[in-house]
Amino acid sequence: MSTLFECLMVSAFCISIALQLCRYIRSGTKANKTEIFMLVTMGIGFIIGAIKTAFSSTVWVIIFYGLGVMLTYSTVLFAASKDEDKKVCKK
């Protein structure tokens, strides 16, 4: 039962990060340092969760943590990139 709740929790975080990624892609604005710090912190949390899950008996949950790491990394790239780089993505 705790594995189910862990998957739901990680999925909720992944959905919020995916929505934030869509916001950065659509708006084309650059994130401030607080937002980038928050994203990097969440990425580190996903990595720690993946390492913890790799040593437990429920290895399949690591897929959710891996998705979170990839979403966080791509959001940081879009959030920290320059406005000129984002105009290329909109075309």
Secondary structure as UniProt FT lines:
FT   HELIX           2..27
FT   HELIX           33..54
FT   HELIX           59..61
FT   HELIX           62..80
FT   HELIX           83..90
//
